[in-house]
Amino acid sequence: MSAISIHGDSWRGIQNDEWQIHMPSWDDVDNAIRRLDAKRYTILTIQGPEEQHLAIGGGAGRYVVYATFDNYQFWNLLGDSADGGMVLLNAGGQEGDYPTVQVVGLQQARSAARSFFVDLKLEPSLQWEKQ
């Protein structure tokens, strides 16, 4: 898909060296997801040809994922936790509290990214919540 690109961060203290790859392969995307560590690498965005994008934040086994197709309506990927608590997670270089229900594992984040990357759609086997 020639109109797809991926973008991410790379923190060194308070300095962020953003990076991007135009026309990435799935391996490029998958490697970038697996590199997320919630410290130096804290966010990855898959950008479609227009406003659509999917972002994965966090790392080290705990991720938050959202997608939008128009930059007005957003969808959060939901995990399996029924716990009503919050999780402190570094996403996009900033720590924030996220509901545990929005924190997912690596395989869920990869599955969501793969479906979006290949077809620009939400993975139907996963649970999504409209914001």
BELZILIN-V940459 format. One record per pair of residues at least 4 apart in sequence whose ideal C-beta (glycine too) atoms are under 8 Angstrom apart, sorted by the first residue. I is the first residue (numbers start at 0). J is the second residue. D is the distance in Angstrom with one decimal. If there is no record, write none. Layout:
BEGIN
i:I j:J d:D
i:I j:J d:D
END
This chain:
BEGIN
i:0 j:22 d:7.7
i:0 j:116 d:7.6
i:0 j:117 d:7.9
i:0 j:119 d:8.0
i:1 j:22 d:5.5
i:2 j:47 d:6.6
i:2 j:48 d:3.2
i:3 j:22 d:6.8
i:3 j:23 d:6.6
i:3 j:45 d:6.7
i:3 j:46 d:6.8
i:3 j:47 d:6.4
i:3 j:48 d:7.4
i:3 j:116 d:6.6
i:4 j:19 d:5.8
i:4 j:20 d:6.5
i:4 j:21 d:4.7
i:4 j:22 d:7.3
i:4 j:23 d:6.9
i:4 j:45 d:7.9
i:4 j:46 d:4.8
i:5 j:19 d:6.6
i:5 j:20 d:5.2
i:5 j:23 d:5.0
i:5 j:27 d:6.5
i:5 j:28 d:5.8
i:5 j:31 d:6.0
i:5 j:43 d:6.3
i:5 j:44 d:6.7
i:5 j:45 d:5.5
i:5 j:46 d:7.1
i:6 j:17 d:6.6
i:6 j:18 d:7.2
i:6 j:19 d:4.5
i:6 j:43 d:7.4
i:6 j:44 d:4.7
i:6 j:46 d:6.3
i:7 j:17 d:7.1
i:7 j:18 d:5.6
i:7 j:19 d:7.6
i:7 j:31 d:5.7
i:7 j:40 d:6.3
i:7 j:42 d:6.2
i:7 j:43 d:4.7
i:7 j:44 d:7.1
i:8 j:15 d:5.2
i:8 j:16 d:7.7
i:8 j:17 d:5.8
i:8 j:18 d:7.8
i:8 j:40 d:6.5
i:8 j:41 d:5.7
i:8 j:42 d:5.4
i:8 j:91 d:6.9
i:8 j:92 d:5.7
i:9 j:15 d:6.9
i:9 j:16 d:4.5
i:9 j:17 d:7.2
i:9 j:18 d:6.1
i:9 j:39 d:6.1
i:9 j:40 d:6.2
i:10 j:14 d:7.0
i:10 j:15 d:5.4
i:10 j:16 d:7.9
i:10 j:38 d:7.3
i:10 j:39 d:5.1
i:10 j:40 d:7.7
i:10 j:41 d:6.8
i:10 j:92 d:5.5
i:11 j:16 d:6.9
i:11 j:39 d:7.3
i:15 j:92 d:5.8
i:20 j:27 d:5.4
i:20 j:31 d:8.0
i:23 j:27 d:3.6
i:23 j:28 d:5.6
i:24 j:28 d:7.4
i:25 j:29 d:5.9
i:25 j:113 d:6.9
i:25 j:116 d:6.3
i:25 j:117 d:7.6
i:26 j:30 d:6.0
i:27 j:31 d:6.4
i:28 j:32 d:6.5
i:28 j:43 d:7.7
i:28 j:45 d:6.5
i:28 j:112 d:5.9
i:28 j:113 d:7.8
i:28 j:116 d:5.4
i:29 j:33 d:6.3
i:29 j:109 d:6.5
i:29 j:112 d:7.7
i:29 j:113 d:8.0
i:30 j:34 d:6.2
i:31 j:35 d:7.4
i:31 j:40 d:7.8
i:31 j:43 d:4.9
i:32 j:43 d:6.0
i:32 j:55 d:6.0
i:32 j:105 d:7.4
i:32 j:108 d:6.0
i:32 j:109 d:5.8
i:32 j:112 d:5.9
i:33 j:105 d:7.3
i:34 j:40 d:5.0
i:34 j:58 d:7.8
i:35 j:40 d:5.0
i:35 j:41 d:6.7
i:35 j:42 d:7.5
i:35 j:43 d:6.3
i:35 j:55 d:6.7
i:35 j:56 d:7.8
i:35 j:57 d:6.4
i:35 j:58 d:3.3
i:35 j:59 d:7.5
i:35 j:62 d:7.0
i:36 j:40 d:5.3
i:36 j:41 d:7.7
i:36 j:58 d:4.3
i:36 j:59 d:5.3
i:37 j:41 d:5.8
i:37 j:57 d:5.0
i:37 j:58 d:3.8
i:37 j:59 d:5.1
i:37 j:61 d:7.0
i:37 j:88 d:6.3
i:37 j:89 d:4.5
i:37 j:90 d:7.5
i:38 j:58 d:7.3
i:38 j:59 d:7.9
i:38 j:89 d:6.7
i:40 j:58 d:6.3
i:41 j:56 d:6.1
i:41 j:57 d:6.9
i:41 j:58 d:6.4
i:41 j:89 d:5.0
i:41 j:90 d:5.6
i:41 j:91 d:5.9
i:41 j:92 d:5.4
i:42 j:54 d:6.2
i:42 j:55 d:7.0
i:42 j:56 d:4.6
i:42 j:90 d:5.7
i:42 j:91 d:4.4
i:42 j:92 d:7.3
i:43 j:54 d:7.0
i:43 j:55 d:4.9
i:43 j:56 d:7.9
i:43 j:112 d:7.9
i:44 j:52 d:5.4
i:44 j:53 d:7.2
i:44 j:54 d:4.7
i:44 j:55 d:7.9
i:45 j:52 d:6.2
i:45 j:53 d:4.7
i:45 j:54 d:7.8
i:45 j:112 d:6.2
i:45 j:115 d:5.6
i:45 j:116 d:5.6
i:46 j:51 d:7.8
i:46 j:52 d:4.8
i:47 j:51 d:3.6
i:47 j:52 d:6.1
i:47 j:68 d:7.9
i:47 j:115 d:8.0
i:47 j:119 d:5.2
i:50 j:67 d:6.9
i:50 j:68 d:6.9
i:50 j:69 d:5.3
i:50 j:70 d:4.3
i:51 j:66 d:7.6
i:51 j:67 d:6.5
i:51 j:68 d:4.5
i:51 j:69 d:7.4
i:51 j:119 d:5.8
i:52 j:66 d:7.1
i:52 j:67 d:6.3
i:53 j:64 d:6.8
i:53 j:65 d:7.2
i:53 j:66 d:4.2
i:53 j:111 d:6.7
i:53 j:112 d:6.3
i:53 j:115 d:4.2
i:54 j:64 d:7.0
i:54 j:65 d:5.7
i:54 j:66 d:7.7
i:55 j:62 d:5.4
i:55 j:63 d:7.5
i:55 j:64 d:5.1
i:55 j:108 d:5.1
i:55 j:111 d:7.6
i:55 j:112 d:6.3
i:56 j:62 d:6.7
i:56 j:63 d:4.9
i:56 j:64 d:7.7
i:56 j:88 d:7.1
i:56 j:89 d:7.9
i:56 j:90 d:2.6
i:56 j:91 d:5.6
i:57 j:61 d:5.1
i:57 j:62 d:4.4
i:57 j:63 d:5.6
i:57 j:88 d:4.7
i:57 j:89 d:6.8
i:57 j:90 d:5.1
i:57 j:102 d:7.5
i:58 j:62 d:6.9
i:58 j:89 d:7.7
i:60 j:104 d:6.3
i:60 j:105 d:6.1
i:61 j:86 d:6.6
i:61 j:88 d:5.9
i:61 j:102 d:5.2
i:61 j:103 d:7.9
i:61 j:104 d:7.6
i:62 j:102 d:7.0
i:62 j:103 d:5.4
i:62 j:104 d:7.3
i:62 j:105 d:7.0
i:62 j:107 d:7.6
i:62 j:108 d:4.2
i:63 j:75 d:7.5
i:63 j:76 d:7.7
i:63 j:88 d:6.4
i:63 j:90 d:5.6
i:63 j:97 d:5.2
i:63 j:101 d:5.3
i:63 j:102 d:6.2
i:63 j:103 d:7.4
i:64 j:75 d:7.3
i:64 j:76 d:3.9
i:64 j:103 d:6.3
i:64 j:107 d:7.6
i:64 j:108 d:5.5
i:64 j:111 d:5.1
i:64 j:112 d:7.7
i:65 j:73 d:5.4
i:65 j:74 d:6.3
i:65 j:75 d:5.1
i:65 j:76 d:7.0
i:65 j:130 d:7.7
i:66 j:73 d:7.2
i:66 j:74 d:5.0
i:66 j:76 d:7.7
i:66 j:111 d:7.4
i:66 j:115 d:6.1
i:66 j:121 d:6.0
i:66 j:127 d:7.7
i:67 j:71 d:7.4
i:67 j:72 d:6.4
i:67 j:73 d:4.8
i:67 j:74 d:7.1
i:68 j:72 d:7.1
i:68 j:119 d:7.7
i:72 j:129 d:6.6
i:72 j:130 d:7.5
i:73 j:129 d:7.4
i:73 j:130 d:4.3
i:74 j:121 d:6.1
i:74 j:127 d:4.5
i:74 j:128 d:6.8
i:74 j:129 d:5.8
i:74 j:130 d:7.1
i:75 j:101 d:5.3
i:75 j:127 d:6.9
i:75 j:128 d:5.0
i:75 j:130 d:6.2
i:76 j:101 d:7.2
i:76 j:103 d:5.6
i:76 j:107 d:6.6
i:76 j:108 d:7.6
i:76 j:111 d:5.3
i:76 j:125 d:5.9
i:76 j:126 d:7.4
i:76 j:127 d:6.0
i:77 j:100 d:5.4
i:77 j:101 d:6.4
i:77 j:103 d:7.6
i:77 j:125 d:7.7
i:77 j:126 d:4.3
i:77 j:127 d:6.7
i:77 j:128 d:5.4
i:78 j:99 d:7.3
i:78 j:100 d:6.0
i:78 j:101 d:6.8
i:78 j:102 d:5.5
i:78 j:103 d:4.2
i:78 j:104 d:7.2
i:78 j:107 d:6.6
i:80 j:99 d:4.4
i:80 j:100 d:5.5
i:80 j:102 d:6.9
i:81 j:100 d:7.3
i:82 j:99 d:4.5
i:82 j:100 d:7.5
i:83 j:98 d:7.6
i:83 j:99 d:7.4
i:84 j:98 d:7.7
i:84 j:99 d:5.0
i:85 j:96 d:4.3
i:85 j:97 d:6.6
i:85 j:98 d:6.1
i:85 j:99 d:6.7
i:86 j:96 d:7.0
i:86 j:97 d:5.3
i:86 j:98 d:7.8
i:86 j:99 d:5.4
i:86 j:102 d:5.0
i:87 j:94 d:5.8
i:87 j:95 d:7.4
i:87 j:96 d:5.8
i:87 j:97 d:8.0
i:88 j:94 d:7.0
i:88 j:95 d:6.5
i:88 j:96 d:7.9
i:88 j:97 d:5.3
i:88 j:102 d:6.9
i:89 j:93 d:6.9
i:89 j:94 d:5.0
i:89 j:95 d:8.0
i:90 j:95 d:6.5
i:90 j:97 d:7.7
i:97 j:101 d:5.1
i:97 j:102 d:5.9
i:98 j:102 d:7.7
i:103 j:107 d:3.9
i:103 j:108 d:5.7
i:103 j:111 d:7.9
i:104 j:108 d:7.1
i:105 j:109 d:6.1
i:106 j:110 d:6.2
i:107 j:111 d:6.4
i:107 j:125 d:6.2
i:108 j:112 d:6.3
i:109 j:113 d:6.1
i:110 j:114 d:6.6
i:110 j:122 d:5.2
i:110 j:124 d:7.1
i:110 j:125 d:6.3
i:111 j:115 d:6.4
i:111 j:121 d:7.3
i:111 j:122 d:5.1
i:111 j:125 d:5.8
i:112 j:116 d:5.8
i:113 j:117 d:6.1
i:113 j:122 d:7.3
i:114 j:118 d:6.0
i:114 j:120 d:5.8
i:114 j:121 d:6.7
i:114 j:122 d:3.7
i:114 j:123 d:7.8
i:115 j:119 d:6.2
i:115 j:120 d:6.7
i:115 j:121 d:7.2
i:115 j:122 d:7.5
i:121 j:125 d:7.3
i:121 j:127 d:5.3
END
